């Protein structure tokens, strides 16, 4: 009979690092209530060491990310760990509805969910699933805006620019 005891995180979670056109992606999969789910995607610098996916879900995440890098219209279909506050979930749901090749301002997203632009930006910065919940499609009314809690030029802003160019927004 299968054991119902929970596996320690070290046994139930697996992290891998794959190549991306702008650097590397870290992918964390985790057993959640008996189901394997994606629990985080990290944008990493190009110098990060690669590590192979250790389970079928991580392999599928890597495959779908590669498909997106070839075709920005690719639609992700992955089991994601439920996360975030009610407000964050509202923001992330709105962002998932922005099609590739389009962008909305923080204010536009905020008006739909009856929130404020800064609160939308904060929720974007807390997004555990970039690419899948494409916060890069949310921009400032005055320009590109910040990305992944970074408000000045740096790795994350360069990734946002790459993604927006890849999707034909810039």
RODO-2510 file (C-alpha; in nm, 4 decimals, decimal comma):
residues 170
     n   res          X          Y          Z
     1     x     0,0000     0,0000     0,0000
     2     x     0,1382     0,3462    -0,0843
     3     x     0,2474     0,5527     0,2097
     4     x     0,0393     0,8628     0,2784
     5     x     0,3198     1,0426     0,4610
     6     x     0,4517     1,3539     0,2900
     7     x     0,7921     1,3389     0,1273
     8     x     1,0433     1,5942     0,2505
     9     x     1,0861     1,8840     0,0069
    10     x     1,4280     1,7550    -0,0943
    11     x     1,2702     1,4284    -0,2133
    12     x     0,9513     1,5722    -0,3622
    13     x     1,0980     1,8807    -0,5328
    14     x     1,3318     1,8792    -0,8304
    15     x     1,5125     2,1792    -0,9800
    16     x     1,6730     2,1895    -1,3220
    17     x     1,8315     2,4607    -1,5349
    18     x     1,7831     2,4788    -1,9114
    19     x     1,9111     2,7047    -2,1876
    20     x     1,7069     3,0045    -2,2969
    21     x     1,7863     3,2549    -2,5748
    22     x     1,8394     3,5278    -2,3105
    23     x     2,0291     3,3185    -2,0535
    24     x     1,8974     3,0243    -1,8548
    25     x     1,5672     2,9160    -1,6980
    26     x     1,5413     2,7425    -1,3635
    27     x     1,2451     2,5058    -1,3336
    28     x     1,1185     2,3767    -0,9997
    29     x     0,8705     2,0887    -0,9915
    30     x     0,7166     1,9671    -0,6703
    31     x     0,4787     1,7001    -0,5475
    32     x     0,1646     1,8821    -0,4265
    33     x    -0,1064     1,6692    -0,2639
    34     x     0,0116     1,3656    -0,4593
    35     x     0,0349     1,5421    -0,7975
    36     x     0,3517     1,6632    -0,9638
    37     x     0,3212     2,0362    -1,0393
    38     x     0,5315     2,3217    -1,1630
    39     x     0,6063     2,5383    -0,8598
    40     x     0,8490     2,8018    -0,9938
    41     x     1,0332     2,9320    -1,2977
    42     x     1,3419     3,1487    -1,2468
    43     x     1,5151     3,3735    -1,4972
    44     x     1,8873     3,3099    -1,4552
    45     x     2,2025     3,4634    -1,6051
    46     x     2,3756     3,2877    -1,8958
    47     x     2,6610     3,1764    -1,6669
    48     x     2,4265     2,9601    -1,4521
    49     x     2,5174     2,5920    -1,4711
    50     x     2,2845     2,3652    -1,6670
    51     x     2,1209     2,0690    -1,4960
    52     x     1,8976     1,8152    -1,6697
    53     x     1,5270     1,7764    -1,5916
    54     x     1,4844     1,4941    -1,3386
    55     x     1,1200     1,4009    -1,3961
    56     x     0,8639     1,3869    -1,6761
    57     x     0,6984     1,7149    -1,5788
    58     x     1,0290     1,9040    -1,5795
    59     x     1,1025     1,7536    -1,9231
    60     x     0,7601     1,8703    -2,0437
    61     x     0,8140     2,2219    -1,9029
    62     x     1,1496     2,2375    -2,0834
    63     x     0,9877     2,1121    -2,4058
    64     x     0,7078     2,3715    -2,3859
    65     x     0,9527     2,6551    -2,3079
    66     x     1,1596     2,5548    -2,6127
    67     x     0,8412     2,5536    -2,8237
    68     x     0,7634     2,9083    -2,7027
    69     x     1,1172     3,0241    -2,7893
    70     x     1,0583     2,8971    -3,1452
    71     x     0,7006     3,0280    -3,1718
    72     x     0,5830     3,3158    -2,9478
    73     x     0,2204     3,2149    -3,0174
    74     x     0,2745     2,8795    -2,8410
    75     x     0,0170     2,8141    -2,5650
    76     x     0,1485     2,6593    -2,2428
    77     x    -0,0484     2,3771    -2,0844
    78     x     0,1119     2,2747    -1,7555
    79     x    -0,0101     2,1868    -1,4052
    80     x     0,0903     2,4764    -1,1812
    81     x     0,0981     2,4796    -0,8034
    82     x    -0,1769     2,7095    -0,6729
    83     x    -0,0054     3,0127    -0,5239
    84     x    -0,0513     3,3759    -0,4363
    85     x    -0,2985     3,5979    -0,2610
    86     x    -0,6474     3,6578    -0,3977
    87     x    -0,5254     3,9886    -0,5446
    88     x    -0,2182     3,8292    -0,7058
    89     x    -0,4352     3,5559    -0,8565
    90     x    -0,6685     3,8189    -1,0090
    91     x    -0,3702     4,0027    -1,1588
    92     x    -0,2109     3,6840    -1,2923
    93     x    -0,5409     3,5690    -1,4461
    94     x    -0,5753     3,9017    -1,6299
    95     x    -0,2169     3,8778    -1,7526
    96     x    -0,2670     3,5247    -1,8872
    97     x    -0,5459     3,6712    -2,1040
    98     x    -0,3103     3,9178    -2,2790
    99     x    -0,2246     3,7524    -2,6130
   100     x     0,1301     3,7253    -2,7446
   101     x     0,2156     4,0300    -2,9510
   102     x     0,0099     4,2618    -2,7299
   103     x     0,0855     4,4588    -2,4160
   104     x    -0,1264     4,6352    -2,1553
   105     x    -0,0256     4,9005    -1,9069
   106     x    -0,0274     4,8426    -1,5331
   107     x    -0,3164     5,0912    -1,5200
   108     x    -0,5206     4,9005    -1,7801
   109     x    -0,4838     4,5750    -1,5873
   110     x    -0,5614     4,7585    -1,2616
   111     x    -0,8835     4,9102    -1,3970
   112     x    -1,0183     4,5691    -1,5009
   113     x    -0,9685     4,4190    -1,1536
   114     x    -1,0502     4,7396    -0,9598
   115     x    -0,6995     4,7812    -0,8207
   116     x    -0,4109     5,0256    -0,8488
   117     x    -0,1216     5,0198    -1,0975
   118     x     0,1413     4,9844    -0,8213
   119     x    -0,0442     4,6879    -0,6717
   120     x    -0,0492     4,5272    -1,0176
   121     x     0,3253     4,5892    -1,0481
   122     x     0,3852     4,4326    -0,7076
   123     x     0,1841     4,1240    -0,8092
   124     x     0,3852     4,1018    -1,1322
   125     x     0,7071     4,1076    -0,9296
   126     x     0,5806     3,8154    -0,7201
   127     x     0,4838     3,6037    -1,0234
   128     x     0,6269     3,2509    -0,9761
   129     x     0,5580     3,1480    -1,3385
   130     x     0,7111     3,3982    -1,5820
   131     x     0,6601     3,3044    -1,9476
   132     x     0,3432     3,1112    -1,8546
   133     x     0,1916     3,4084    -1,6714
   134     x     0,3522     3,6620    -1,9052
   135     x     0,4110     3,9683    -1,6857
   136     x     0,6498     4,0940    -1,9532
   137     x     0,3339     4,1937    -2,1456
   138     x     0,2513     4,4505    -1,8757
   139     x     0,4272     4,7807    -1,9346
   140     x     0,4375     5,1303    -1,7903
   141     x     0,2289     5,4067    -1,9465
   142     x     0,5628     5,5899    -1,9934
   143     x     0,7629     5,3030    -2,1436
   144     x     0,8707     4,9482    -2,0730
   145     x     0,8434     4,9675    -1,6942
   146     x     1,0103     4,7391    -1,4438
   147     x     1,0323     4,3637    -1,4473
   148     x     1,0711     4,0987    -1,1778
   149     x     1,1149     4,3680    -0,9076
   150     x     1,3895     4,5366    -1,1115
   151     x     1,3222     4,8995    -1,2021
   152     x     1,6545     4,9883    -1,3635
   153     x     1,8552     4,8404    -1,6503
   154     x     1,9809     4,4924    -1,5666
   155     x     1,9315     4,1229    -1,6399
   156     x     1,5538     4,1149    -1,5896
   157     x     1,4841     4,4274    -1,7939
   158     x     1,7001     4,2832    -2,0756
   159     x     1,4925     3,9646    -2,0609
   160     x     1,1690     4,1690    -2,0764
   161     x     1,2992     4,3510    -2,3846
   162     x     1,3983     4,0204    -2,5474
   163     x     1,0545     3,8693    -2,4772
   164     x     0,8662     4,1743    -2,6085
   165     x     1,0815     4,1745    -2,9244
   166     x     1,0303     3,7976    -2,9645
   167     x     0,6535     3,8513    -2,9518
   168     x     0,6654     4,1492    -3,1890
   169     x     0,5601     4,4150    -2,9362
   170     x     0,8896     4,6083    -2,9693
***
